[in-house]
Amino acid sequence: MTSLQVFEKFVPDEAVAYCNNLYETMGFEFKITKSRRTKLGDFRFKPDNKKSIITINNDLNSYAFLVTFLHEVAHLITFQKFTNRVAPHGSEWKREFTNISVPLLTKDVFPPSILISLTKYFQNPKASSCSDPNLYRALRHFDSPTNKLPLNDIQNQQSFIFNKRRFIRMEKKRTRWVCEEINSKRKYLINGIADVEVLEVNS
């Protein structure tokens, strides 16, 4: 499958040529991966062979995939300009993310609900689209139907199944939730974007 065919499969039609041009001009390795519970995508640089690698989860809807792709390309651009001398999601990254995204912030690429949320989001981009509740909900609205919910979307003291174990959601610590495993009473930090199967309260 060519890079153009990959983008035709994963991003909105009107963004295909733009994304493919970024790929061809930036010179990075691009991988589509299985769903990961704690991240939607990532950027890595391997010093041994000086190779830049961007990976994106394969289960994202086309709009979430596009936003995640642009997020990671912005990391690559920032790294090429500053290496590790700046914060991962500092002002430099925010500037690059905004610059490469603005050409796609049109009604031809995004539906109105996402476009409105994205326009507000880019006033001060956060480390993850999941960190912005309005944008996160707008993007998730276009997911395929499922019997699971993101941990962020359930209530405190709600019980749920994650990774075949039962937990109760407790307090939040930045992007993660303190969750108590029901059987062992041990506490764990689980990322708020993790999809969980909701159970009856205190079941």
C-alpha positions in Angstrom: 0.0 0.0 0.0 1.4 3.4 -1.0 1.5 6.3 1.4 -1.3 8.0 -0.6 -3.5 4.9 -0.2 -2.9 4.9 3.5 -4.1 8.4 3.9 -7.0 7.8 1.6 -8.0 5.0 4.1 -7.5 6.9 7.3 -8.1 10.7 6.9 -10.9 12.8 5.3 -10.7 12.9 1.5 -10.0 16.7 1.5 -6.9 16.2 3.7 -5.3 13.3 1.8 -3.1 15.3 -0.5 -2.0 17.6 2.4 -1.0 14.8 4.7 0.7 12.9 1.9 2.8 15.9 1.1 3.9 16.3 4.7 4.9 12.7 4.7 6.9 12.9 1.5 8.7 16.2 2.4 9.4 15.5 6.1 11.1 12.2 5.6 9.9 10.1 8.5 8.8 6.5 8.9 5.1 6.2 9.3 3.4 3.2 11.0 -0.2 2.4 11.7 -0.4 0.4 14.9 -3.0 -1.6 16.9 -5.0 0.3 19.4 -3.1 1.3 22.5 -4.9 2.1 25.8 -2.7 5.0 26.9 -2.0 6.9 23.7 -3.4 7.7 20.3 -0.1 8.2 18.6 3.5 9.1 19.2 6.7 10.5 17.7 10.1 8.9 18.4 13.6 9.6 17.2 16.2 6.8 17.1 19.7 8.3 17.6 21.4 5.1 16.4 20.1 5.4 12.8 18.8 9.0 13.0 15.4 7.8 12.0 12.2 9.7 12.9 9.1 7.5 13.5 5.5 8.5 13.8 2.8 5.9 14.8 -0.9 6.3 14.9 -3.6 3.9 16.3 -5.6 2.1 13.6 -8.9 2.4 15.4 -9.4 6.2 15.3 -12.1 7.8 13.2 -10.8 9.8 10.3 -11.1 13.2 12.1 -9.3 12.0 15.2 -6.7 10.3 13.1 -6.0 13.5 11.2 -5.7 15.6 14.4 -3.4 13.0 15.9 -1.3 12.9 12.8 -0.8 16.6 12.7 0.0 16.6 16.5 2.8 14.1 15.9 4.2 15.8 12.8 4.4 19.0 14.9 6.6 17.1 17.3 8.8 16.1 14.5 9.1 19.6 13.2 9.8 21.0 16.7 12.5 18.3 17.2 14.2 19.1 13.9 14.4 22.7 14.9 15.2 22.4 18.6 16.1 18.8 19.3 15.5 18.2 23.0 16.1 21.8 24.1 12.5 22.7 24.5 9.5 21.3 26.4 7.6 18.5 24.6 4.4 20.6 24.5 5.8 24.0 25.0 5.3 27.2 23.0 7.4 26.0 20.2 5.4 22.8 19.6 2.1 24.8 20.0 3.3 27.1 17.3 4.2 24.3 14.9 1.0 22.4 15.6 -1.1 25.5 14.9 0.9 26.4 11.7 0.5 23.0 10.0 -3.1 22.6 11.1 -4.5 26.0 10.1 -4.7 25.1 6.3 -7.1 22.3 7.2 -9.4 24.2 9.5 -12.1 24.5 7.0 -15.7 23.2 6.6 -14.5 21.1 3.6 -12.3 19.0 6.0 -14.1 19.0 9.3 -17.8 18.9 10.2 -19.1 22.1 12.1 -19.0 20.5 15.6 -15.4 19.6 15.3 -14.3 22.7 13.5 -15.8 24.9 16.2 -14.0 22.9 18.9 -10.7 22.9 17.0 -10.8 26.6 16.5 -11.1 27.2 20.2 -8.5 24.4 21.0 -5.9 26.1 18.8 -6.1 29.3 20.8 -3.8 27.4 23.3 -3.3 23.7 22.2 -3.0 21.2 25.0 -0.7 18.1 25.2 -3.5 15.9 24.0 -6.8 16.4 22.2 -8.2 14.3 25.1 -7.2 17.0 27.5 -9.8 19.4 26.0 -13.3 18.0 26.9 -15.1 19.8 24.2 -12.8 18.7 21.4 -12.6 15.2 22.8 -16.4 14.8 22.8 -16.7 16.3 19.3 -14.2 13.8 18.0 -15.6 10.8 19.8 -19.1 11.6 18.4 -17.9 10.2 15.1 -16.6 6.9 16.5 -18.2 3.6 15.6 -20.9 2.5 18.2 -19.4 0.5 21.1 -20.5 -0.7 24.5 -17.5 1.0 26.1 -16.9 4.5 27.4 -13.7 6.5 28.1 -12.8 6.5 31.7 -13.1 10.3 31.6 -16.8 10.0 30.9 -18.0 7.9 33.8 -18.7 9.0 37.3 -16.6 8.8 40.5 -17.4 5.6 42.5 -18.6 4.0 39.3 -17.3 0.4 38.9 -16.0 -0.8 35.5 -13.9 -3.5 33.8 -10.5 -2.7 32.4 -8.0 -5.2 31.2 -10.3 -8.0 32.5 -10.2 -6.6 36.1 -12.8 -4.7 38.0 -12.1 -1.3 39.4 -13.9 1.7 41.0 -13.0 5.2 39.7 -11.8 7.6 42.4 -10.0 11.0 42.2 -8.1 12.5 39.2 -4.4 13.0 39.0 -3.7 15.2 35.9 -4.6 13.0 32.9 -5.0 9.8 35.0 -7.5 8.5 37.5 -6.8 6.8 40.7 -8.8 3.6 40.5 -9.2 0.9 43.1 -9.2 -2.7 42.0 -12.2 -4.3 43.7 -10.7 -7.7 44.5 -7.3 -6.6 45.9 -8.2 -3.1 47.1 -5.0 -1.9 45.5 -4.9 1.5 43.7 -3.8 2.1 40.2 -3.4 5.1 37.9 -5.4 4.6 34.6 -5.3 7.1 31.7 -8.6 8.9 31.3 -8.8 8.0 27.6 -8.8 4.3 28.3 -12.0 2.6 27.1 -13.7 0.7 29.9 -16.8 -1.4 30.3 -19.2 0.1 32.8 -20.8 -2.0 35.5 -23.4 -1.4 38.1 -22.3 0.9 40.9 -20.3 -1.0 43.5 -21.1 -4.3 41.8 
